[in-house]
């Protein structure tokens, strides 16, 4: 092919992939493929001198947003990139440099005047971004006010952790709404409008400051500028001071952190910048890169060939997704044997063949996520299962009207995997408070047939040997999970009611019913099918919802089974008058030892007609802190207001338990 035509083809393909990448759409290609094409384009441009204005080598990425378009006060230029440590060393020269993570999120620029947040802009095309200041209460890590009273501009990355990404993606039932990776999810989230701020907040996007762009005072040290941002309340990206001689060791050490799985925040490389910020500002701008602003390092992707053993089909929410299980291969310091194949369309695109007769090309995207990027050779084709691996109902293939993507689904509306959100609520802190049972873990147990109903969680010990041998598990993690399950058997009735996932019945309703009836009275009414509408704050709608729920055979069976397994605390009805804490306001801080936790402590106070607040004020009667001599802010404030500070033992002695 003519070199100029190849350049035009590469520019078109890369720009289409970038548009999808920056705007939260389905990924067109992997980073591995994109980097390969970008490197080819760079070589061809250098060789021919033929550079198109729209070439990705000349432009920063561009993301859409629902905010108003606005010019950046200081252009958010991109950094030159390399895959060679030697290039970093040459760039550093004789000067000290800082190494930090290149986070894989979306760049935001936040501005303050007179100590108040006045603007949040997306990076956009580097010159013009979108104003999303309306999200200021939904994005974590952006202080609303700072102590600095001048003009302050801070640039950072908005990112979603792998943990939150997996949690969110596994509970999205519409396949067209699932996201390819955390950055894809962050991009889609920041593209939402003002009516979706609750959804933005639920996704836990966090802002990590990576440079102080401007402050009115002179501060030439980059390190001091980052320290100053931390003092102002920002979370800054991790950073370490080094020089050209030390770069190789530092880069290798930081890279190992990624390879060892220590990073929950997505990263796609490293960045170095000069300690002398004044010197960094003297650089020139070439294309869309500021020559001295920093230098990005991206890891060389290493691929390995292996043989497909079989495809494992795993049910999550409404989708049954394929996972390639292959002969183990060593990649990036670890051994991998599994990689998601996403859906039927991706399997067709890759050309997956029969088990044992297909050779796969595997990488670890960003050194973390195993990914199949191609098929080297194959025989035959793959088989799509006719039955759901969880409930064994018939499966069906659905084709998305939006994207044409083929996905496999379970036809049973009552399939356990479709109700994983309920299991997540059951084990949550307001519920049974069981650590070690994430949505991903429960889905794995469901697909293995260990869990069908809530009560099955308490029989997981019968599968302990198999669980210890599963990927991601071992002796310690399995034992910790089983201990947490055993510990949860002792539960108060409010947490138990919440955990049952009864429609319209949450913690508040549980408290009202237990306060009015006590544990025994609640179960007596429930088993007898009597209404709860006479309880203040419950009413006929909630009462009907609870009784309808209990009339279902499986729900009655679950309650009976859990009553046999659990030790549900016997709570007496709350006294309507009197009570040892009547009319008193308490603040409880620090660790407790007589009560199970501070929540149980608070519930006791409320049962005795007292109240518990989170901060010390003139209305506080007692601060409860087992470290009476602590110099904490709460202790200091209590002393300044003359409020008694008592220990938990002193509380029990005076007010009972």
C-alpha positions as CSV (number, residue, x, y, z in Angstrom):
1,X,0.0,0.0,0.0
2,X,1.1,3.5,-0.7
3,X,2.7,5.1,2.4
4,X,0.5,8.2,2.3
5,X,-2.7,6.1,1.9
6,X,-1.6,4.0,4.9
7,X,-1.1,7.2,6.9
8,X,-4.6,8.3,6.0
9,X,-6.0,4.9,6.9
10,X,-4.2,4.8,10.3
11,X,-5.3,8.4,11.2
12,X,-9.0,7.5,10.4
13,X,-8.9,4.2,12.4
14,X,-7.0,5.7,15.4
15,X,-9.3,8.7,15.6
16,X,-12.4,6.5,15.5
17,X,-11.0,4.4,18.3
18,X,-10.0,7.5,20.3
19,X,-13.5,8.9,20.0
20,X,-14.9,5.7,21.4
21,X,-12.2,5.6,24.1
22,X,-12.7,9.2,25.3
23,X,-16.5,9.2,25.2
24,X,-17.4,6.0,27.1
25,X,-18.5,4.0,24.1
26,X,-17.7,0.4,23.2
27,X,-14.0,-0.1,22.7
28,X,-13.0,-0.6,19.0
29,X,-9.6,-1.9,19.8
30,X,-7.3,-2.7,22.8
31,X,-4.6,-0.3,24.0
32,X,-2.1,-2.9,22.7
33,X,-3.5,-2.6,19.2
34,X,-3.8,1.2,19.4
35,X,-0.2,1.6,20.5
36,X,1.0,-0.6,17.7
37,X,-0.9,1.5,15.1
38,X,0.2,4.8,16.7
39,X,3.9,3.7,16.6
40,X,3.5,2.7,12.9
41,X,1.9,6.1,12.2
42,X,4.7,7.9,14.0
43,X,7.4,6.1,12.0
44,X,5.6,6.7,8.7
45,X,5.2,10.4,9.4
46,X,8.8,10.8,10.3
47,X,9.8,9.0,7.2
48,X,7.6,10.8,4.7
49,X,7.0,14.2,6.4
50,X,3.3,13.7,5.5
51,X,1.4,14.8,8.6
52,X,-2.4,15.4,8.5
53,X,-3.8,18.1,10.8
54,X,-6.2,15.6,12.4
55,X,-3.4,13.1,13.1
56,X,-3.5,11.8,16.7
57,X,0.3,12.6,16.9
58,X,-0.8,16.3,16.6
59,X,-3.8,16.4,18.8
60,X,-4.9,15.6,22.4
61,X,-7.8,13.2,22.8
62,X,-11.2,14.8,22.9
63,X,-14.2,13.8,25.0
64,X,-17.8,14.9,24.8
65,X,-19.7,16.2,27.8
66,X,-23.0,17.7,28.7
67,X,-21.4,20.8,30.2
68,X,-21.0,24.1,28.4
69,X,-17.8,24.4,26.3
70,X,-15.2,26.8,27.8
71,X,-11.6,27.7,27.0
72,X,-8.9,26.6,29.4
73,X,-7.0,29.3,31.2
74,X,-3.8,27.2,30.8
75,X,-3.9,24.7,27.9
76,X,-4.0,21.1,29.1
77,X,-1.4,19.8,26.7
78,X,-0.5,16.1,26.3
79,X,2.9,14.6,27.1
80,X,5.3,12.9,24.7
81,X,5.4,9.2,25.3
82,X,8.1,6.5,25.2
83,X,8.5,2.8,26.0
84,X,12.3,3.1,26.7
85,X,13.7,4.0,30.1
86,X,16.8,5.3,28.3
87,X,14.6,8.1,26.7
88,X,13.5,9.1,30.2
89,X,17.1,9.3,31.3
90,X,18.2,11.5,28.4
91,X,15.2,13.8,29.1
92,X,16.1,14.1,32.8
93,X,19.7,14.9,32.0
94,X,21.5,16.2,35.1
95,X,18.3,17.5,36.8
96,X,16.3,15.8,39.6
97,X,12.9,14.5,38.5
98,X,9.8,13.2,40.1
99,X,8.2,9.9,39.0
100,X,4.5,9.4,39.4
101,X,1.7,7.2,38.1
102,X,0.0,7.9,34.8
103,X,-3.5,7.3,35.9
104,X,-6.0,5.9,33.5
105,X,-9.0,8.2,33.9
106,X,-10.1,11.6,32.7
107,X,-8.2,14.8,33.2
108,X,-10.0,17.6,35.0
109,X,-9.0,21.1,35.8
110,X,-10.3,22.7,39.0
111,X,-10.1,26.4,39.8
112,X,-10.4,28.3,43.1
113,X,-10.8,32.0,43.9
114,X,-10.8,33.5,47.4
115,X,-10.8,29.9,48.8
116,X,-13.9,28.8,47.0
117,X,-14.3,26.2,44.2
118,X,-15.5,28.2,41.1
119,X,-14.9,25.8,38.2
120,X,-14.4,22.2,37.1
121,X,-13.4,21.7,33.4
122,X,-12.8,18.5,31.5
123,X,-9.7,18.4,29.4
124,X,-11.6,18.4,26.2
125,X,-9.2,18.8,23.3
126,X,-6.6,20.5,25.6
127,X,-7.6,24.0,24.6
128,X,-11.4,23.9,25.2
129,X,-13.1,21.7,27.8
130,X,-16.6,21.2,29.2
131,X,-17.7,23.0,32.4
132,X,-19.0,20.3,34.8
133,X,-19.0,22.4,37.9
134,X,-22.5,21.1,38.6
135,X,-20.9,17.8,39.6
136,X,-18.9,19.3,42.4
137,X,-20.8,17.4,45.1
138,X,-20.7,14.1,43.2
139,X,-17.0,13.8,42.5
140,X,-14.9,12.7,45.4
141,X,-11.6,14.4,46.3
142,X,-12.4,17.9,45.1
143,X,-12.5,20.2,48.2
144,X,-15.3,22.8,48.0
145,X,-13.2,25.3,49.9
146,X,-9.4,25.7,50.5
147,X,-7.5,27.9,52.9
148,X,-5.6,29.5,50.1
149,X,-7.3,32.8,49.2
150,X,-5.6,33.6,45.9
151,X,-6.2,32.2,42.4
152,X,-5.5,28.5,42.3
153,X,-5.6,26.1,39.4
154,X,-5.1,22.4,39.9
155,X,-5.0,19.6,37.3
156,X,-5.7,16.0,38.1
157,X,-7.2,12.7,37.0
158,X,-10.8,11.5,37.8
159,X,-10.7,7.7,38.1
160,X,-12.7,4.8,39.3
161,X,-11.1,1.9,41.1
162,X,-11.1,-1.7,39.7
163,X,-13.1,-2.7,42.7
164,X,-15.9,-0.2,42.1
165,X,-15.8,-0.8,38.3
166,X,-16.4,-4.6,38.8
167,X,-19.1,-4.0,41.3
168,X,-21.0,-1.6,39.1
169,X,-20.5,-3.5,35.8
170,X,-21.7,-6.8,37.4
171,X,-25.0,-5.2,38.4
172,X,-25.8,-3.6,35.0
173,X,-28.4,-5.9,33.3
174,X,-28.5,-4.0,30.0
175,X,-25.6,-5.2,27.9
176,X,-25.5,-2.0,25.9
177,X,-24.8,-0.1,29.1
178,X,-21.9,-2.3,30.3
179,X,-18.5,-0.7,30.3
180,X,-15.2,-2.1,28.9
181,X,-12.9,-0.8,31.7
182,X,-12.8,1.7,34.5
183,X,-11.8,4.5,32.3
184,X,-14.7,3.8,29.9
185,X,-17.0,3.9,32.9
186,X,-15.5,7.2,34.3
187,X,-15.9,8.8,30.8
188,X,-19.5,7.7,30.5
189,X,-20.2,8.9,34.0
190,X,-18.7,12.4,33.6
191,X,-20.8,12.7,30.4
192,X,-24.1,12.4,32.4
193,X,-26.3,15.5,32.9
194,X,-27.5,17.3,36.0
195,X,-30.4,14.9,36.4
196,X,-28.1,12.0,37.0
197,X,-25.9,13.3,39.9
198,X,-27.0,10.5,42.2
199,X,-25.7,8.0,39.7
200,X,-22.4,9.9,39.4
201,X,-22.1,9.8,43.2
202,X,-22.8,6.1,43.4
203,X,-19.9,5.3,41.1
204,X,-17.3,6.8,43.4
205,X,-15.3,8.8,40.9
206,X,-12.3,10.2,42.8
207,X,-10.1,13.2,41.8
208,X,-6.3,12.7,42.2
209,X,-4.3,15.9,41.8
210,X,-1.2,15.5,39.7
211,X,0.0,19.0,39.2
212,X,-0.5,22.5,40.7
213,X,-0.9,24.6,37.5
214,X,-1.0,28.0,39.1
215,X,-1.0,29.9,42.4
216,X,-0.2,33.6,42.8
217,X,2.9,33.1,45.0
218,X,6.3,31.8,43.7
219,X,6.9,28.2,44.5
220,X,9.4,26.7,42.1
221,X,9.7,23.2,43.7
222,X,7.3,20.6,42.1
223,X,7.5,18.5,45.3
224,X,6.7,21.5,47.5
225,X,3.7,22.3,45.2
226,X,2.4,18.8,45.6
227,X,2.9,18.9,49.4
228,X,1.0,22.2,49.4
229,X,-1.9,20.6,47.6
230,X,-2.1,17.8,50.2
231,X,-2.2,20.5,52.9
232,X,-5.1,22.1,51.1
233,X,-7.0,18.8,51.3
234,X,-6.3,17.2,47.9
235,X,-5.5,13.6,47.3
236,X,-2.3,13.7,45.2
237,X,-1.0,11.0,42.9
238,X,1.9,9.1,44.5
239,X,5.3,10.5,43.6
240,X,9.0,9.8,44.3
241,X,12.1,12.0,43.7
242,X,15.0,10.5,41.7
243,X,17.4,11.3,38.9
244,X,18.6,9.8,35.6
245,X,20.9,7.4,37.4
246,X,18.1,6.1,39.7
247,X,15.3,6.1,37.1
248,X,15.8,2.5,36.0
249,X,15.6,1.1,39.6
250,X,12.6,3.3,40.5
251,X,10.7,2.4,37.3
252,X,11.3,-1.3,37.8
253,X,10.2,-1.1,41.4
254,X,7.0,0.9,40.6
255,X,6.3,-1.5,37.7
256,X,6.5,-4.4,40.1
257,X,3.8,-2.9,42.2
258,X,1.4,-3.1,39.2
259,X,2.6,-6.6,38.3
260,X,2.0,-7.8,41.9
261,X,-1.6,-6.5,41.8
262,X,-1.0,-3.7,44.4
263,X,-2.8,-1.1,42.4
264,X,-6.6,-0.8,42.6
265,X,-6.5,2.5,40.8
266,X,-6.1,2.0,37.0
267,X,-2.8,3.1,35.7
268,X,-1.4,2.9,32.1
269,X,2.1,4.0,32.7
270,X,4.4,6.4,34.5
271,X,5.2,10.1,34.3
272,X,8.4,12.0,35.1
273,X,8.6,15.8,35.5
274,X,11.3,18.2,36.6
275,X,11.6,19.2,40.3
276,X,12.4,22.7,39.1
277,X,9.0,23.9,38.0
278,X,10.3,27.2,36.7
279,X,12.7,25.3,34.3
280,X,9.8,23.1,33.2
281,X,7.8,26.2,32.1
282,X,10.6,27.3,29.7
283,X,10.0,24.5,27.3
284,X,8.4,24.8,23.8
285,X,5.2,23.4,22.4
286,X,5.7,20.9,19.6
287,X,2.5,19.7,17.9
288,X,0.3,19.2,21.0
289,X,3.1,18.4,23.4
290,X,4.8,20.7,25.9
291,X,8.5,19.7,25.7
292,X,9.4,20.2,29.3
293,X,6.1,19.7,31.1
294,X,6.7,16.0,31.6
295,X,7.5,12.7,29.8
296,X,5.2,9.7,29.9
297,X,6.5,6.1,30.0
298,X,4.3,3.3,28.7
299,X,5.1,-0.3,29.3
300,X,6.0,-2.6,26.5
301,X,3.1,-5.0,26.1
302,X,4.3,-8.6,26.2
303,X,2.2,-11.3,24.5
304,X,2.3,-15.0,24.9
305,X,0.8,-17.9,22.9
306,X,-1.2,-20.6,24.6
307,X,-3.8,-23.3,23.9
308,X,-7.4,-22.9,24.7
309,X,-8.5,-25.6,27.2
310,X,-12.2,-24.7,27.3
311,X,-14.6,-21.8,27.4
312,X,-16.3,-21.2,30.8
313,X,-19.7,-19.6,30.6
314,X,-20.4,-17.5,33.7
315,X,-23.8,-16.0,34.5
316,X,-23.9,-12.5,36.0
317,X,-27.1,-10.5,36.3
318,X,-28.9,-11.3,33.0
319,X,-25.9,-12.1,30.9
320,X,-24.0,-15.4,30.5
321,X,-20.4,-14.3,29.6
322,X,-17.6,-16.4,28.1
323,X,-14.2,-16.7,29.8
324,X,-11.3,-18.4,28.0
325,X,-9.5,-20.9,30.2
326,X,-6.1,-21.8,28.7
327,X,-2.8,-23.5,29.4
328,X,-1.1,-21.3,32.0
329,X,1.5,-18.8,30.7
330,X,3.9,-16.4,32.4
331,X,3.1,-12.8,31.7
332,X,4.4,-9.6,33.4
333,X,5.7,-11.5,36.4
334,X,2.7,-13.6,37.0
335,X,1.1,-16.8,35.7
336,X,-2.3,-16.3,34.0
337,X,-4.8,-19.0,32.8
338,X,-8.0,-17.1,32.2
339,X,-9.2,-14.1,30.2
340,X,-12.7,-12.7,29.5
341,X,-14.0,-13.1,26.0
342,X,-16.7,-10.5,26.6
343,X,-19.6,-11.9,24.4
344,X,-20.4,-14.0,21.4
345,X,-19.6,-11.2,18.9
346,X,-16.1,-10.8,20.4
347,X,-15.6,-14.5,20.1
348,X,-16.6,-14.4,16.5
349,X,-14.4,-11.4,15.8
350,X,-11.4,-13.1,17.4
351,X,-12.1,-16.4,15.6
352,X,-12.3,-18.7,18.6
353,X,-12.3,-22.4,17.6
354,X,-12.8,-25.7,19.3
355,X,-11.4,-26.4,22.8
356,X,-7.9,-27.8,22.6
357,X,-7.5,-26.8,19.0
358,X,-7.3,-23.0,19.3
359,X,-4.0,-21.1,19.8
360,X,-4.6,-17.8,21.6
361,X,-2.5,-14.6,21.8
362,X,-2.7,-13.2,25.3
363,X,-1.5,-10.0,26.9
364,X,-2.0,-8.3,30.3
365,X,-3.6,-4.9,29.5
366,X,-1.9,-2.3,31.6
367,X,0.0,-5.2,33.3
368,X,-3.2,-6.1,35.2
369,X,-6.1,-7.6,33.1
370,X,-5.5,-10.7,31.0
371,X,-6.9,-10.1,27.5
372,X,-7.1,-12.2,24.4
373,X,-6.0,-10.1,21.5
374,X,-6.1,-12.6,18.7
375,X,-6.2,-16.2,17.5
376,X,-3.1,-17.6,15.9
377,X,-4.7,-20.8,14.6
378,X,-7.9,-22.8,15.1
379,X,-10.0,-25.7,14.0
380,X,-13.8,-25.8,14.1
381,X,-15.8,-23.3,16.0
382,X,-17.0,-22.7,19.6
383,X,-20.1,-24.2,21.1
384,X,-22.8,-22.0,22.8
385,X,-24.4,-23.6,25.8
386,X,-28.1,-24.4,25.7
387,X,-28.6,-24.2,29.4
388,X,-27.7,-21.6,32.1
389,X,-24.8,-22.8,34.3
390,X,-26.6,-21.5,37.5
391,X,-30.3,-22.6,37.2
392,X,-30.0,-24.8,34.1
393,X,-32.9,-23.0,32.4
394,X,-32.8,-22.6,28.6
395,X,-30.5,-19.9,27.2
396,X,-31.2,-17.5,24.3
397,X,-29.0,-15.3,22.1
398,X,-30.0,-11.7,21.9
399,X,-28.8,-9.1,19.4
400,X,-28.5,-5.5,20.5
401,X,-30.6,-3.1,18.4
402,X,-28.0,-0.4,19.3
403,X,-24.7,-2.1,18.6
404,X,-25.6,-5.4,16.9
405,X,-23.7,-7.2,19.7
406,X,-24.6,-10.8,20.3
407,X,-24.9,-11.9,23.9
408,X,-26.2,-15.0,25.7
409,X,-28.9,-14.8,28.3
410,X,-30.7,-17.0,30.8
411,X,-34.5,-17.2,30.2
412,X,-35.4,-17.9,33.8
413,X,-36.5,-14.6,35.5
414,X,-35.9,-16.2,38.9
415,X,-32.4,-17.3,38.2
416,X,-30.3,-16.7,41.3
417,X,-27.6,-14.8,39.4
418,X,-30.2,-12.3,38.3
419,X,-30.8,-11.4,41.9
420,X,-27.1,-10.9,42.9
421,X,-27.9,-7.3,44.1
422,X,-30.1,-8.9,46.8
423,X,-27.3,-11.1,48.0
424,X,-25.0,-8.0,48.0
425,X,-27.5,-6.3,50.3
426,X,-27.8,-9.4,52.5
427,X,-24.0,-9.4,53.3
428,X,-23.6,-5.6,53.5
429,X,-22.8,-3.7,56.7
430,X,-26.4,-2.6,57.3
431,X,-27.3,-6.3,56.7
432,X,-25.5,-9.3,58.0
433,X,-22.1,-7.5,57.8
434,X,-20.1,-10.3,56.1
435,X,-16.6,-9.4,54.8
436,X,-15.1,-11.3,51.9
437,X,-18.2,-11.9,49.9
438,X,-18.1,-9.4,47.0
439,X,-20.5,-9.6,44.2
440,X,-17.8,-11.2,42.0
441,X,-17.2,-13.9,44.7
442,X,-20.9,-14.6,45.1
443,X,-21.4,-14.9,41.3
444,X,-18.5,-17.3,41.2
445,X,-20.1,-19.4,44.0
446,X,-23.5,-19.3,42.2
447,X,-22.0,-20.5,39.0
448,X,-20.3,-23.4,40.9
449,X,-23.7,-24.2,42.5
450,X,-22.7,-23.4,46.1
451,X,-25.3,-20.6,46.5
452,X,-29.0,-20.5,45.6
453,X,-30.6,-18.9,48.6
454,X,-29.5,-16.6,51.4
455,X,-29.2,-19.6,53.8
456,X,-26.8,-21.3,51.5
457,X,-24.1,-18.8,52.6
458,X,-24.0,-20.5,55.9
459,X,-23.2,-23.9,54.3
460,X,-20.2,-22.5,52.3
461,X,-17.9,-24.2,54.9
462,X,-18.9,-27.5,53.3
463,X,-17.1,-26.3,50.1
464,X,-14.0,-25.0,51.9
465,X,-11.5,-27.3,50.2
466,X,-12.8,-26.4,46.7
467,X,-12.9,-22.7,47.6
468,X,-9.3,-22.7,48.7
469,X,-8.2,-24.0,45.3
470,X,-10.1,-21.3,43.3
471,X,-8.3,-18.5,41.6
472,X,-8.0,-15.5,43.9
473,X,-8.5,-17.6,47.0
474,X,-6.2,-19.4,49.4
475,X,-6.1,-20.7,52.9
476,X,-6.1,-17.2,54.5
477,X,-8.8,-15.6,52.4
478,X,-11.0,-18.6,52.7
479,X,-10.6,-18.8,56.5
480,X,-11.3,-15.1,56.9
481,X,-14.5,-15.4,54.8
482,X,-15.7,-18.4,56.8
483,X,-14.9,-16.6,60.1
484,X,-16.9,-13.5,59.0
485,X,-19.8,-15.8,58.1
486,X,-19.7,-17.5,61.5
487,X,-19.4,-14.1,63.3
488,X,-22.5,-12.8,61.4
489,X,-24.6,-15.5,63.0
490,X,-25.0,-13.2,66.0
491,X,-27.2,-10.4,64.6
492,X,-29.6,-7.8,65.9
493,X,-33.2,-7.9,64.5
494,X,-32.9,-4.6,62.6
495,X,-29.9,-5.7,60.6
496,X,-31.7,-9.1,59.9
497,X,-34.8,-7.4,58.6
498,X,-32.8,-5.1,56.3
499,X,-30.8,-8.2,55.0
500,X,-34.0,-10.0,53.9
501,X,-34.5,-7.4,51.0
502,X,-38.2,-7.0,51.7
503,X,-39.5,-4.3,49.2
504,X,-40.0,-0.9,50.9
505,X,-38.5,-2.2,54.2
506,X,-35.1,-0.8,55.1
507,X,-33.3,0.1,58.3
508,X,-35.7,2.9,59.3
509,X,-38.7,0.6,59.0
510,X,-36.9,-2.2,60.8
511,X,-36.1,0.2,63.7
512,X,-39.7,1.3,64.0
513,X,-41.1,-2.2,64.1
514,X,-38.5,-3.5,66.6
515,X,-38.9,-0.4,68.8
516,X,-42.7,-1.0,68.9
517,X,-42.8,-4.8,69.1
518,X,-39.4,-6.1,70.1
519,X,-37.9,-9.2,68.4
520,X,-40.5,-11.6,69.7
521,X,-43.5,-9.4,68.8
522,X,-42.2,-8.8,65.3
523,X,-41.8,-12.5,64.4
524,X,-45.1,-13.3,66.0
525,X,-46.9,-10.8,63.8
526,X,-44.9,-11.9,60.7
527,X,-45.6,-15.6,61.1
528,X,-49.3,-14.9,61.9
529,X,-49.7,-12.7,58.8
530,X,-50.9,-9.8,60.9
531,X,-50.5,-6.3,59.6
532,X,-47.9,-3.7,60.8
533,X,-49.9,-0.6,59.7
534,X,-50.7,0.4,63.2
535,X,-47.0,1.1,63.9
536,X,-46.1,4.8,63.6
537,X,-44.2,5.3,60.3
538,X,-45.0,2.0,58.7
539,X,-48.5,2.5,57.3
540,X,-50.7,0.2,55.1
541,X,-48.4,0.3,52.0
542,X,-45.3,-0.9,53.8
543,X,-47.3,-3.4,55.8
544,X,-48.9,-4.9,52.6
545,X,-45.5,-5.1,50.9
546,X,-44.0,-7.1,53.8
547,X,-46.9,-9.5,54.1
548,X,-47.0,-10.0,50.3
549,X,-43.3,-10.8,50.4
550,X,-43.8,-13.3,53.3
551,X,-46.6,-15.1,51.5
552,X,-44.2,-16.4,48.9
553,X,-43.1,-19.9,49.7
554,X,-39.4,-19.5,49.2
555,X,-39.3,-16.3,51.4
556,X,-41.1,-18.1,54.2
557,X,-38.7,-21.0,53.8
558,X,-35.7,-18.6,53.9
559,X,-36.9,-16.9,57.1
560,X,-37.5,-20.2,58.8
561,X,-34.1,-21.5,57.8
562,X,-32.3,-18.4,58.9
563,X,-34.1,-18.4,62.3
564,X,-32.7,-21.9,62.8
565,X,-29.1,-20.9,61.8
566,X,-28.8,-17.4,63.4
567,X,-28.8,-16.1,66.9
568,X,-31.1,-13.1,66.5
569,X,-30.8,-10.8,69.5
570,X,-33.9,-10.6,71.8
571,X,-34.7,-6.9,71.9
572,X,-37.5,-5.7,74.1
573,X,-40.0,-3.1,72.9
574,X,-38.7,0.4,73.4
575,X,-40.1,2.2,76.4
576,X,-42.4,5.0,75.3
577,X,-41.6,7.0,78.5
578,X,-38.6,7.0,80.8
579,X,-35.5,5.1,79.9
580,X,-32.0,5.5,81.4
581,X,-30.9,7.9,78.6
582,X,-34.2,9.8,78.2
583,X,-33.6,13.4,77.0
584,X,-29.8,13.0,76.8
585,X,-27.6,13.5,73.7
586,X,-24.4,11.5,73.3
587,X,-21.5,11.5,70.9
588,X,-19.7,8.2,70.6
589,X,-16.2,8.1,69.2
590,X,-13.3,5.6,69.0
591,X,-13.3,1.8,69.5
592,X,-15.8,0.1,71.8
593,X,-15.5,-3.2,73.6
594,X,-18.7,-3.9,75.6
595,X,-21.0,-3.3,72.6
596,X,-20.4,-5.2,69.4
597,X,-19.8,-1.9,67.5
598,X,-20.8,1.8,67.6
599,X,-24.1,1.0,65.7
600,X,-25.2,-1.4,68.5
601,X,-24.2,1.2,71.1
602,X,-26.3,3.9,69.3
603,X,-29.3,1.5,69.1
604,X,-29.1,0.9,72.8
605,X,-29.1,4.6,73.6
606,X,-32.1,5.2,71.3
607,X,-33.9,2.2,72.9
608,X,-33.5,4.1,76.2
609,X,-35.0,7.3,74.7
610,X,-31.7,9.0,74.2
611,X,-30.1,10.3,71.0
612,X,-26.7,10.0,69.4
613,X,-25.1,12.7,67.1
614,X,-21.9,12.7,65.1
615,X,-20.4,16.0,66.3
616,X,-19.9,17.7,69.7
617,X,-21.9,20.8,70.3
618,X,-23.5,22.8,73.1
619,X,-26.4,20.4,72.9
620,X,-24.2,17.4,73.7
621,X,-24.6,16.0,77.2
622,X,-21.8,13.3,77.1
623,X,-18.9,12.4,74.9
624,X,-18.2,8.7,75.1
625,X,-14.5,7.9,74.3
626,X,-12.5,5.0,75.8
627,X,-9.4,7.2,75.4
628,X,-10.5,10.0,77.8
629,X,-7.1,11.7,77.7
630,X,-7.0,11.8,73.9
631,X,-6.1,15.1,72.2
632,X,-8.6,14.4,69.4
633,X,-10.6,17.4,68.1
634,X,-13.8,15.9,69.7
635,X,-12.1,15.7,73.1
636,X,-10.7,19.2,72.8
637,X,-14.1,20.6,71.8
638,X,-15.9,18.8,74.6
639,X,-13.4,20.2,77.2
640,X,-13.7,23.7,75.8
641,X,-17.5,23.5,76.2
642,X,-17.4,21.8,79.6
643,X,-19.0,18.6,78.4
644,X,-18.2,15.4,80.4
645,X,-16.0,12.8,78.7
646,X,-16.8,9.3,79.9
647,X,-15.5,5.8,79.0
648,X,-17.8,3.0,77.7
649,X,-17.5,1.3,81.1
650,X,-18.6,4.5,82.9
651,X,-21.6,4.7,80.5
652,X,-22.6,1.1,81.2
653,X,-22.3,1.7,85.0
654,X,-24.5,4.8,84.8
655,X,-27.0,4.0,82.0
656,X,-26.9,0.2,81.8
657,X,-26.6,-2.1,78.7
